Each structure stands twice: as C-alpha cells, then as structure tokens.
C-alpha cells in the first residue's frame, strides 16, 4: 500500500525534527473500546464501527470488531462524537452520541438486529435510503462503502492511482501490504514546545521539548504505543517508552511496557563528583495482568522494575495488587496495595512536554541521595448518577527517603537542589465529584483530609518543608475543562491547595499553605488541517506544578519549595 505524497513528507519532517531535538507530543486525548452484540447477546465479529465529530476535523475513525465482538479506537481527541455500527447480516445500528474524556478510555456496547428478526421489519425502511448509484446494494454494504470513502486515512493507506481504479472511479482502499496489516489503525501525535528565553525559572533559557508518539493495533488482539522525548537546552537529553496491551482470551488483559533514557549533566553536588557521575541512564519495565474472574469481579496483579543509574541504589522492584467488585453498572468497590519508586524528576516512563523531567537534568543532587519509596493501601467506592460520578476513599501511605525539591537563588541564577527529607506518612479519607455539564464542560472537585507525620534525617530539609513532625492536612483540588464549539478552542484549568497545620501540642512551626495551578490552552488551526489532512493545534501552558497528578505520594507536592512559574508554547499535530 502506498503512502501519499503529503504523508511521506510529513514523516520525513517529523523524524528530521526529532533528530534535532525540536519536537514533542500530545494534547489530551482518550480511547474508545466496546462490544458489538446481537439482540440475543451473541458477539458480532467483523462489524464496522465509526465515529465522526468536530474533534476529528470533519473526517472520521473506523474500526472492526474482533472474533469476540470487541473493538478499539486509539488516540481519540476529547469531545463529543456520533457513533455508528453495522455488520454483515444485520441492520445498521441507530446513530448515538458519545463522549470521550481526556486520558480516559470510554466503553460502549452496541446492539445489532439480525436480518430476518421480528424487529427488523420495523426499522428496515429507515435504513433502505442510499445513494442512487448504490441502490442495488444492501443498506449495510452501501453504508460500509460510504464509511471507507470518508473515514480518516492512516499514513499507511493507499492514496494513489490504484485507489481509484475500481468501483466506477470511486475511492476504494486497496489491499494492505504487510506493514499496514501488522500496524493497522496507525495514529499519532507530534508536538514541539519551548520555554521563553530568560523565563523566571532561570534554569533553561531557550529550552525546547519534543515528543513523537505513535499508536496502533496488533492484529485483533491488542494495541501498542511508542514514543520518544528529546529535551534540548545547553545539551540534549532523551527518553523513549513503549507499551503493549494484549487480550489473549479467558478474561485476561496483559499490559507490558519499557522505557529508557538519560539524565544530564551537572555534578551531583557543588564541587563534588560521584563515582557514578558518568552513568546518567534511567530505565523501567513493567508487566501486569488484569483478569476478569467473574462478571462482577476483576483482579490486577503486576510489578515494575526501575533502574536509576545516577543514584546510589540503582535497582528497585514494585509489586501491585488490586481487586474490583462491581455491584451493578453504577457502583464499584476497589482495594489496592502497591509500592512505588519515584526518581528525581518524576516518573521514568512519562513522555510529556509539560513534565518536569527535562528540568531535573540540570539539578544539583546530593551524592548520597536515594530514590523515594512509597507503600500505599487504598479502599474506594465509585458511584455514578448519570453525568455525575462520586468517589469515596480511605488510604494509608508510608514514604521512605522522600525527595525534597528546593528552588534557591534569584530569578537570574536560580538552581534546583534535590535532597533527602527523611521518612513521612499519611492516613486519611477523601471524596471527589466529577460531572459533565452539557456537551462542552467537564469539572471535578476532590478533597482529602488526614493526619501526617514526619521523621527528618539529621541536617535534612524536613521540618522546613513540612512545617513540623506531625499534624493534620487538608488537600483540595479542582479541575475544569471546556471546549468552545465552532472555534477549535480547548481549555483545561487545574488548581490545588494543600494546608498543613502542625499538631497544636507541638506548635514549633507555623502552618504551611501550598498553591499549585496549571492552565492549558489548545487552539485549533483548521486552515492548516484542510491542506495537510492532519489536525493542528497551537498550545500554550502556564503552570507551577512540579509532579504530574499520577506521580508521587499524597504530600509530594508539598515537598517542593518555591517552584517557578513555567510558560510554554508550541504546536501539536495529530495524524
């Protein structure tokens, strides 16, 4: 199968820019999974599932259901879409409106009526209207041809003379070649972001961040993703990560991933040089099995290995175990036990232009520093009420060698120093509410209250960071996301405040209040998309978050002192 002229040029441009350290990945997107079945509940294999909406720039995405009736569409931009499904020997399903949320995988079940069923006659007339040149075709075949002509093409699809040779001059995809059959539904993003010169962080003048990410399916058994990040300032650092999800059957869903990268370039402490100073490599690998034991019981077992070459303790293994009970379609109970290893700068497999890892490359680190190790037990209940979802949780967490990140100096010469703050722990309860308002606004509010304690190392930054050895904490976080129809504008705002009050009987330290925010604007560039058949967005972000929301322990953000406000801007392309 041929690659069109624009696709060849785009790929060449992407990889050439990545090699120079000038590109990066992706705005918020989600995934779509589901099941296609008939009116008797039997799976329908080979059904065509399509989604159309403004988030796809007037194009569409198409997938086929596998032998178990399951389908998957990766890397779907967040937004509202129209979902359609049809299968051989069945009437096309009525169109339905669905919503894809960022960084979430939406799941839907589609029911098809077999031809000849008692219900078929009542709806057959509504499905019999087709274009004049296709009036002799069955409705499902005519609709299938329309979907194939109008769906978004991947970069591996034919777009040449062969595509228009048959079917009366209409575009019909040619048989795929080997590469296309191995990686169907190929999609991806490329993003370049830059910090303004002489920003207030003083760390990375004229720094650029670049990510390329590809996603696709492995036959009909799973999906894969591959990404790479390059950060360039005074020198370049890089990171790569790959992830594979397989469904071998029997209710099992296997997820595996690996990543590797480098850290530069400062000595581990001012005026010192460690014996490991030349080893800047980091890496991680994980494997987990999600097993649906019964209709309402799902278990997850797995583990992760981390290698941090520039620290004293280089090798760590973190097990994970969880069980989820579904009382009904609206209620879930879950219990999780896990350990985590956190390297300086955040998660080793995070590929994001907004992550802090590239800035950490130039931090001053104590020679004796160890990675942060945490153990966590959590019990949670999720309840959905239409567009509203509520979650209640209780947790207990212990952290050893917690990382203290302190920004010091003036704006012109500010440096980041990372040290060991000792051991901490927290226990408490939490409540969160998430709701969708109409078709354009998503919001969430979460609150956690608990008791924390701290055991600093002699001479560490512990008490200065945590305001005392023991006390109560309040943690409030809110998130608002909205899309403005017709303008291609997407806005995400996040705000978090943590208040730590020392124990009244040990009031040697003043209370500490910590504010964190993140505002991101994505503005679509439709005039470019019409030329290139890709979705282009202008991105800008203003934030002082240090850790991503999925990283670290409950109070890790509190252990970051005087973080700078970072301003980043760039371009994102989805293809």
C-alpha positions in Angstrom: 0.0 0.0 0.0 1.4 3.4 -0.9 2.0 6.4 1.3 0.6 9.6 -0.1 3.0 12.5 -1.0 2.0 14.5 2.0 2.3 11.5 4.3 5.8 10.8 3.1 6.8 14.5 3.5 5.2 14.6 7.0 7.1 11.6 8.2 10.4 12.9 6.9 9.7 16.2 8.5 8.8 14.6 11.8 11.8 12.4 12.1 14.2 15.0 10.9 13.0 17.5 13.5 13.0 14.8 16.2 16.7 14.1 15.5 17.4 17.8 16.1 15.5 17.8 19.4 12.8 20.1 18.3 9.6 18.1 18.5 7.2 16.7 21.2 3.7 15.1 21.8 0.3 15.4 22.5 -2.7 17.1 23.9 -5.3 15.4 26.0 -6.9 12.5 24.2 -8.7 9.3 25.2 -9.6 5.9 23.8 -12.8 4.2 22.8 -13.5 0.5 23.4 -16.6 -1.5 23.3 -18.6 -4.6 22.4 -20.8 -5.4 19.4 -23.5 -8.0 20.0 -26.8 -9.1 18.5 -30.2 -9.0 20.2 -29.5 -12.4 21.8 -26.3 -11.2 23.4 -24.0 -13.1 21.0 -20.9 -11.2 19.8 -20.8 -9.9 16.2 -17.4 -10.3 14.5 -16.3 -8.1 11.7 -18.7 -5.2 12.4 -17.7 -1.8 11.2 -17.7 0.9 14.0 -17.2 4.5 13.0 -17.1 7.8 14.9 -17.5 11.3 13.4 -17.3 14.7 15.1 -15.7 18.1 15.1 -12.7 16.8 17.1 -11.7 14.9 14.0 -11.8 17.9 11.7 -14.7 16.6 9.6 -13.0 13.2 9.0 -13.8 10.0 10.9 -12.3 7.0 12.5 -13.2 3.4 11.7 -12.5 0.1 13.5 -13.6 -3.6 13.0 -14.8 -5.8 15.8 -12.8 -8.9 16.5 -14.0 -12.5 17.0 -15.3 -11.7 20.4 -17.2 -8.6 19.2 -14.7 -6.2 20.8 -13.4 -3.1 19.1 -10.8 -0.3 19.9 -10.1 3.1 18.6 -6.9 4.7 20.0 -5.9 8.3 20.4 -9.3 9.9 20.1 -9.3 13.7 20.9 -11.6 14.5 23.8 -15.0 15.7 22.7 -18.5 14.6 21.6 -19.0 12.2 18.6 -21.6 10.3 16.7 -21.0 6.5 16.8 -22.4 4.2 14.1 -22.1 0.4 13.7 -23.1 -2.1 11.1 -22.3 -5.8 10.4 -23.0 -8.3 7.7 -26.4 -9.9 8.1 -27.5 -7.2 10.5 -29.4 -3.9 10.2 -27.2 -0.9 10.9 -27.5 0.3 14.5 -29.1 3.7 15.1 -26.5 6.6 15.4 -25.8 7.5 19.0 -24.0 10.4 20.7 -21.0 9.5 22.8 -18.4 11.5 24.8 -14.7 10.8 25.0 -12.9 12.3 28.0 -9.2 13.2 28.1 -6.8 10.5 29.4 -9.8 8.1 29.8 -10.9 5.0 27.9 -14.7 5.2 27.2 -16.6 1.9 26.8 -19.8 1.3 24.9 -21.9 -1.7 24.0 -23.7 -1.7 20.6 -26.6 -4.0 19.7 -27.3 -5.0 16.1 -30.6 -6.5 14.9 -30.1 -9.6 12.7 -31.8 -9.5 9.3 -35.0 -11.6 9.5 -35.5 -10.9 13.1 -39.0 -9.9 14.1 -37.8 -6.4 14.9 -36.1 -6.0 11.6 -39.1 -5.2 9.5 -40.0 -2.2 11.7 -36.7 -0.4 11.0 -35.7 -1.7 7.6 -37.4 1.1 5.7 -35.4 3.7 7.6 -32.1 2.1 6.5 -33.0 1.5 2.9 -32.2 5.0 1.6 -28.9 5.0 -0.2 -27.3 7.0 -3.0 -28.7 6.4 -6.5 -25.6 4.7 -7.8 -25.8 2.2 -4.9 -29.4 1.5 -4.9 -28.9 -2.2 -5.7 -26.6 -2.7 -2.7 -27.8 -3.9 0.7 -28.0 -1.0 3.1 -25.1 -2.2 5.2 -22.8 -2.6 2.1 -23.7 0.9 0.9 -23.0 2.4 4.3 -19.8 0.5 4.6 -18.6 1.9 1.3 -19.5 5.4 2.4 -17.6 5.0 5.7 -14.5 3.7 3.9 -14.5 6.6 1.5 -15.0 9.2 4.2 -13.0 7.9 7.1 -9.7 9.3 8.1 -6.8 7.7 6.3 -3.8 6.5 8.2 -0.3 7.3 7.0 0.0 3.8 5.6 -3.1 3.8 3.4 -3.2 4.0 -0.3 -3.8 7.4 -1.9 -2.8 7.0 -5.5 -4.0 5.7 -8.9 -4.7 2.2 -7.6 -7.3 3.6 -5.2 -9.5 5.0 -7.9 -9.2 2.2 -10.4 -12.2 0.2 -9.4 -15.8 0.6 -8.3 -16.7 3.0 -11.0 -14.0 5.5 -10.2 -14.9 5.8 -6.5 -12.1 5.7 -3.8 -11.9 2.1 -2.6 -8.9 1.1 -0.4 -6.5 -1.3 -2.0 -5.5 -4.5 -0.2 -3.0 -3.6 2.6 0.7 -4.5 2.4 2.5 -6.4 5.1 3.5 -3.4 7.2 -0.1 -2.0 7.2 -1.5 -5.4 8.2 0.9 -5.5 11.1 0.1 -2.0 12.4 -3.5 -1.1 11.3 -5.2 2.0 12.7 -1.9 3.8 12.9 -2.3 7.2 14.6 0.0 9.5 16.4 0.9 13.0 17.6 4.0 15.1 17.3 4.5 18.2 19.5 7.1 20.9 19.8 7.1 23.1 22.9 9.5 25.8 24.0 10.1 27.9 27.1 10.6 31.6 26.5 14.2 32.8 26.8 15.2 34.1 30.3 12.0 32.8 31.9 11.6 33.2 35.6 12.9 29.7 36.3 16.4 30.6 35.4 17.1 27.0 34.5 16.5 26.5 30.8 17.0 29.6 28.6 15.7 28.9 25.1 14.9 25.3 26.0 12.8 23.1 23.7 10.9 19.9 24.3 9.9 17.4 21.7 7.8 14.3 21.7 6.7 11.9 18.9 4.1 9.2 19.8 2.6 6.5 17.6 -0.3 4.2 18.4 -1.9 1.3 16.6 -3.3 -2.2 16.9 -1.7 -5.6 17.0 -4.0 -7.6 14.6 -7.2 -8.0 16.6 -5.6 -8.9 19.9 -4.5 -5.6 21.4 -2.8 -2.3 20.8 0.7 -0.7 21.1 2.1 2.7 21.6 5.7 4.0 21.1 7.0 7.4 22.0 10.2 9.4 22.3 11.1 12.7 24.0 14.0 15.0 23.4 14.8 18.0 25.7 17.4 20.4 24.4 18.9 23.4 26.2 22.6 23.6 26.8 22.7 20.0 25.8 20.2 17.3 24.9 18.6 14.5 26.9 16.2 12.0 25.6 13.8 9.3 26.7 11.9 6.5 24.9 9.0 4.4 26.1 6.9 1.6 24.6 3.7 0.0 25.8 1.8 -3.1 24.7 -1.7 -4.3 25.6 -2.8 -7.8 24.7 -6.0 -9.7 25.2 -5.2 -13.4 24.9 -8.7 -14.5 26.0 -10.0 -16.1 29.1 -10.8 -12.7 30.6 -7.1 -11.7 30.7 -5.8 -8.3 29.6 -2.0 -8.1 29.7 -0.2 -4.8 29.8 3.6 -4.5 29.4 5.9 -1.6 28.9 9.5 -0.5 29.0 11.4 2.8 28.8 15.0 4.1 28.7 16.6 7.5 28.7 19.4 9.7 30.0 19.9 12.4 32.6 22.4 15.3 32.3 24.7 16.9 33.2 25.6 18.8 36.4 27.7 17.1 39.1 25.6 15.5 41.9 26.6 18.3 44.3 28.5 21.5 44.1 32.3 20.9 43.9 31.8 17.1 44.1 31.9 14.3 41.7 30.4 10.8 42.4 31.8 7.6 41.2 28.5 7.2 39.3 28.5 10.7 37.8 29.1 9.3 34.3 26.2 6.9 34.5 23.2 9.1 33.6 20.9 6.3 32.4 17.4 5.6 33.7 15.0 2.8 32.7 11.9 1.0 33.7 9.9 -2.1 32.7 6.6 -3.3 33.9 4.1 -6.2 33.4 0.6 -6.5 34.8 -2.4 -8.8 34.2 -5.9 -7.6 34.6 -8.1 -10.7 34.9 -11.9 -10.7 34.9 -12.5 -13.6 37.2 -16.3 -13.3 37.0 -18.9 -10.9 35.6 -18.5 -8.6 38.6 -15.0 -9.4 39.9 -11.7 -8.1 38.3 -8.3 -8.5 39.7 -5.0 -6.9 38.8 -1.5 -8.3 39.6 1.8 -6.9 38.3 5.1 -5.5 39.0 7.6 -2.9 37.8 11.4 -2.8 37.7 13.2 0.6 37.8 16.8 1.3 37.1 18.2 4.7 38.2 21.9 4.8 37.2 22.9 8.1 38.8 21.7 7.2 42.3 23.3 5.1 45.0 20.5 2.5 44.9 20.0 1.7 41.3 17.6 -1.3 41.1 14.1 -1.5 42.5 11.0 -3.7 42.1 7.5 -2.5 42.9 4.6 -5.1 43.2 1.0 -4.2 42.6 -2.3 -6.0 43.6 -5.9 -4.8 43.4 -9.4 -6.2 43.3 -12.5 -4.6 42.0 -16.1 -5.6 42.7 -19.0 -4.3 40.6 -22.3 -4.3 42.4 -24.0 -3.1 39.3 -23.3 -0.9 36.3 -23.1 2.2 38.5 -21.3 1.0 41.6 -17.7 -0.2 42.0 -15.7 -1.2 45.1 -11.9 -1.5 44.9 -9.0 -2.3 47.1 -5.4 -1.6 46.0 -2.0 -2.4 47.6 1.1 -1.1 45.8 4.6 0.2 46.2 6.2 3.0 44.1 9.7 4.1 43.3 10.0 7.8 42.4 13.1 9.0 40.7 14.2 12.7 41.0 12.2 14.5 38.4 9.2 12.2 38.3 8.1 9.0 36.6 10.6 7.4 34.3 8.1 6.5 31.6 6.4 9.9 31.5 6.6 11.4 27.9 5.2 14.9 28.1 6.4 18.3 27.2 4.8 19.6 30.3 6.6 17.1 32.7 9.4 18.4 34.9 11.9 15.6 34.0 13.9 17.7 31.5 14.4 20.5 34.0 15.7 17.9 36.5 18.5 17.2 34.1 20.3 20.2 35.4 19.5 19.9 39.1 22.1 19.7 41.9 21.6 16.3 43.7 23.2 15.1 46.9 25.8 12.4 46.5 24.0 10.1 49.0 20.5 10.6 47.6 18.3 7.6 47.3 15.1 7.3 45.3 11.8 7.8 47.0 10.0 4.6 48.0 6.3 4.6 49.0 3.8 1.9 50.0 0.1 2.6 49.8 -3.1 0.9 50.8 -6.4 2.3 49.4 -10.1 1.3 49.7 -12.5 3.2 47.4 -16.2 3.2 46.3 -17.3 4.7 43.0 -20.9 5.6 42.3 -22.3 7.1 39.1 -25.5 9.1 38.8 -26.0 9.8 35.1 -23.4 12.5 34.2 -22.2 12.7 37.8 -19.6 10.3 39.3 -18.7 10.3 43.0 -15.7 8.6 44.7 -15.1 8.0 48.4 -11.8 6.6 49.6 -9.7 5.9 52.6 -5.9 5.4 52.5 -2.8 4.8 54.4 0.7 5.6 53.0 4.3 5.4 54.1 7.1 7.1 52.3 10.8 6.4 52.8 13.6 8.9 51.7 11.0 11.5 50.5 12.5 13.8 47.9 12.7 17.5 48.9 12.9 19.8 45.8 14.1 23.3 46.7 14.5 26.2 44.2 17.1 28.6 45.5 18.7 31.9 44.4 17.5 34.8 42.4 15.5 34.5 39.2 18.6 35.2 37.2 20.6 32.4 38.8 18.0 30.1 40.3 19.0 26.5 40.8 17.1 23.3 41.9 18.6 21.3 44.8 17.2 17.8 45.5 17.8 16.2 48.9 16.5 13.5 51.2 13.8 14.8 53.5 13.6 11.7 55.6 10.5 9.5 56.1 6.9 10.6 56.1 3.5 9.0 56.3 -0.2 9.9 55.9 -3.6 8.4 56.5 -6.9 9.9 55.8 -10.2 9.9 53.8 -11.2 11.6 50.5 -14.2 12.5 48.5 -14.3 13.5 44.8 -17.1 14.5 42.5 -16.9 14.7 38.7 -19.6 15.9 36.4 -20.2 16.8 32.8 -22.3 19.9 32.0 -23.9 19.8 28.6 -21.6 18.8 25.8 -18.8 21.2 26.4 -17.8 21.4 30.1 -16.3 18.8 32.4 -15.5 19.5 36.0 -14.2 17.7 39.1 -13.6 18.6 42.7 -11.7 16.4 45.2 -11.0 16.9 48.9 -8.7 14.8 51.2 -8.3 15.2 54.9 -5.9 13.3 57.1 -3.1 13.1 59.6 0.6 13.1 58.6 3.9 12.6 60.4 7.5 13.2 59.5 10.8 11.8 60.6 13.6 14.0 59.2 17.1 12.9 58.6 19.7 14.9 60.6 20.5 18.0 58.7 17.8 17.5 56.1 15.2 20.0 54.8 12.4 18.1 56.5 11.0 20.4 59.2 11.4 23.4 56.9 9.5 21.6 54.2 6.7 20.0 56.2 6.3 22.6 59.0 6.8 20.1 61.8 7.0 16.4 62.7 3.2 15.8 63.0 0.0 17.5 62.0 -3.3 17.5 60.0 -3.5 18.3 56.4 -6.3 19.5 54.0 -5.9 18.9 50.3 -8.4 20.5 47.8 -8.1 20.1 44.1 -10.4 21.3 41.3 -10.2 20.8 37.5 -12.3 22.4 34.8 -12.2 21.5 31.1 -14.2 23.1 28.3 -14.4 23.2 24.5 -15.9 26.1 22.6 -17.8 24.7 19.7 -17.0 26.1 16.3 -13.7 27.6 17.3 -11.4 24.7 17.9 -10.6 26.1 21.4 -10.0 23.8 24.3 -9.1 25.0 27.8 -8.0 23.0 30.9 -7.6 24.6 34.3 -6.3 22.9 37.4 -5.9 24.3 40.9 -4.7 22.6 44.1 -4.2 24.0 47.6 -2.6 21.9 50.4 -2.7 23.2 54.0 -0.6 21.5 56.7 -1.2 22.5 60.3 1.3 21.3 62.9 0.0 19.5 66.0 -1.3 22.0 68.5 0.7 20.4 71.2 3.9 20.7 69.2 3.4 24.1 67.6 7.0 24.9 67.0 6.4 25.6 63.3 3.9 27.8 61.5 1.3 26.2 59.3 2.2 25.8 55.6 -0.2 26.5 52.7 0.9 25.4 49.2 -0.8 26.6 46.0 -0.4 24.9 42.6 -2.0 25.7 39.3 -1.9 24.6 35.7 -3.7 26.4 32.8 -3.5 25.0 29.3 -5.0 26.4 26.1 -5.3 24.5 22.8 -6.4 26.5 19.7 -7.1 24.5 16.6 -5.7 25.7 13.2 -8.3 24.4 10.8 -6.9 26.2 7.7 -3.7 24.1 8.1 -5.7 20.9 8.6 -7.5 21.3 5.3 -4.2 21.3 3.5 -2.4 18.5 5.3 -5.2 16.1 6.4 -4.0 16.3 9.9 -5.2 18.2 13.0 -3.0 21.1 14.0 -3.2 23.0 17.3 -1.4 25.9 18.9 -0.6 25.2 22.5 0.2 27.4 25.5 0.5 26.5 29.1 1.2 28.4 32.4 1.9 26.2 35.4 3.9 25.8 38.6 3.0 22.2 39.2 6.1 20.0 39.9 4.7 16.5 39.8 2.0 15.2 37.4 -1.2 14.2 39.0 -0.4 10.5 38.6 3.0 10.7 40.2 4.3 10.6 43.7 2.7 10.3 47.1 -0.1 12.3 48.6 2.1 15.1 50.1 4.9 15.1 47.5 3.8 18.4 46.0 4.2 19.9 49.5 7.9 18.9 49.4 8.6 21.3 46.6 9.7 24.8 47.8 9.4 28.0 45.8 8.7 26.4 42.3 9.0 28.7 39.3 6.1 29.6 37.1 6.7 28.0 33.7 5.4 29.3 30.5 5.5 27.0 27.5 4.1 27.4 23.9 4.3 25.3 20.8 2.5 23.3 18.1 0.8 19.9 18.2 -0.1 17.8 15.2 -2.4 14.7 15.3 -2.2 12.4 12.3 
